[in-house]
């Protein structure tokens, strides 16, 4: 069975990836901070799908804990066939209203962890000539929304480069760009979660993402509404778009 490692696997998009991958016959390595919740998710997936599930408790903000995850990804004896860099969080307030330490922690998860885990994965995958990485980015990457958007724009740029750089060596890399999705993400930011047509179902999102990954797409944008949003960003000046940066933060 192929093995997938998913970060941020106990809730939201990460949990949905774990469920869908288990359903499709992947053994799993699940990474998250909450040991109790992680063990429960693992037990549920073993029982429901008969797959092997390894748990790795780690806070990716902490360099020593991130290093343990890197070592697991790079392990040549226990190959990781698919890395899903999903872990992440957002900050409700604007840049100057957040402590710089909070901004730094966010970038550690959104950028540093993605870079280091991708480096570890690509080394092992290119050696054996197979494997893949899905980096969970955001539609925010196309919009001027402070350091979060800047981090996700980096994820897109890095993923596109890596996809083209390592495709010939058998590795598929894709950036997934969700819009608003019905998960715990916004609740953890202490902002209101909506339920209108702009809010995606998480199972639809992950199903679409895995189909795009199987097709070798470099950027996946589930939902016609968000494909339209991204097309519009190419027509509207950033200065005008910036006026709407508070959407999704209330």
Order of alpha helices (4+ residues) and beta strands (2+ residues): beta-alpha-beta-alpha-beta-alpha-beta-alpha-alpha-beta-alpha-beta-alpha-alpha-beta-alpha-alpha
